Amino acid sequence: MTLPTRLRPAEASDLPFILRQEREYMEAIEPDELQGWLAALDQNLALWIDCLPRTLFCLDADGHPLGYAMWSLDGDTATLVSISVLGSRRRQGLGRLLLEAFEQQARPSGGRVVELGVHRSNQADLLYRSAGYEATGQDGEYVLFSKTLNAV
């Protein structure tokens, strides 16, 4: 049985969870890039802090974090910087919940287009395709996706 979940804005105290999730991702999906990622950890931390006002946390009924989505806005384009769900809670709809919440937040913030990049070996591309994102190109090992938001 899946416990009820809720979303809330991220807080500075969530940064250790983000760090653990991001590192786990790097180790599992992009292990060849781990050392470079670690060398740029201060830059990553600065990005996460900058994105905190645009980061949503998904919590279980007891308040434990299950995942997050962080994004940035440049003009009318909202970019999903990172989305992550605990490994033990994947394939339960939490990624979709976070993706939809990202889109819902981006729209009133001025986002008309949402975009993201996903590593070519990451199966999350199935989530993005099923949510209406279309592949628009490639940037190195990343497949780029985009979706135009409908007006509210």
N, C-alpha and C positions, 0 to 999 in steps of 0.2 A: 504494500500500500504506500502510495506517495503522500508525504506530509504536505499540508498546505504551505504555500510560499508567499512571500511578499517582497516588494521592491522598495528600496530606499536610496536616497543619495549617498554617495561614498563619503567617507570621513578620513582624515589623516591616519587614524588608527587602523584603517583597512590596508595601508600600504604594505605591511608585511605579508598579508594574504596575497596581494597582487604580485609581489616579488616571488613568492613560492610558486604561484601558478605560472607566471611567465618563465621562470627557470625550468619548471617541469615540462612546459611546452618546448623550450629550446632543447632540452635533453632528449625528448621523445621525437620531435619532428625535424629539428634542424641541428643535430649534434655537431656537425662540422663547423657550425657558426657559433657554438657556445663560447669559445674563448674570446672571440671578438665582441660578443654580447657582454661578457663579463668585464672586458676592458672598457666598455662604454656604459657601465652600470650607472655612473653619475649622470650621464645624459639621459638614460632611460628613466631614472628617478625624477629628474627635472621634468620630463614629459608627463609622467604619471601625476606629479603634483599639479602641473599646469592643467591637466585634464580632469582633476578631481571634481570641479563643479559640473562636469559633463560625464560623470561616471555613475552608473546605477549598480547597486548591489542587490543580489537575489539572496534572500534568507529563508531558512526553514522556519517551522513554527516555534522553535526554541531560540531563534535569533542567530543561528550559526550560518556563516556565509557558504553559499553553494556556487556562486559564480558572479561575474560582473561583465559589463560592457562599458567601454570608454570611447569617447569620440571627440573630434575637433570640428570646428566650423571655419571655413574660409569662403567668404562671400555667400553664395547660395548653395555651396557644396559641403555636406556633412560627411566626414570620413570616419569610419569605424576604425579606431586605432587598435583596439584589442577587445576580444570577447573570449571568455573562458568559463567553463563549467567544471566542477570537480569531476575527476574521472569516474568515481563511483555513482555519480548522478547524471551521467550522459545518457542520451536517448530516452529522456523522460519529458521532453518538451521545454526544458529550461533555456536552451540555446535559442529556440524560437521565441520564447517569452522575452528574453533580453534583446533579441534582434528587433522585435516589434516595438518594444519600449524605446529603443534607440531611435527608430523611425518616428515614433510619436513625439519624442522630445525634439527631434531635429526640425520638424515641420514648423512649429510656432517660433522656433529660434531663427527662422529664415531659410532653412534648408529646403531646396526644391529637388536636389539630387543627392542621393546617398551613394557612397562608394566604399570599397574595401579591396584589400588584396589578401589572397590566401596562398600559402605555400603549395606548390603543385602536388606534394605528397600528403597534404592534409585533407581528410575526407569531409571536412566541414563545407567544402564546396557544394555538397549535396544539399545542405541546409539552405545555402544562399540561392541556389538554382530553384529550389522548391518555393522559396519566398519571393520569386519574381526577379531576382538579380540576373543580369546578362553579362557574360564575359565580354570585356571590351579591349583586352590586350594582355600583354605580359610585361613584367619588369623583372628581369633576371629569373629567379626561381618562383616568382609570384604571378599568379593569374589575377588580373584586375577585373573587378565586377562593379557594375553600376545599376542604379534603379532610379527612375523618376518618380517622385512622390506625387500622389494625387492631391489636389487642393482640398482643404477641409471644408 
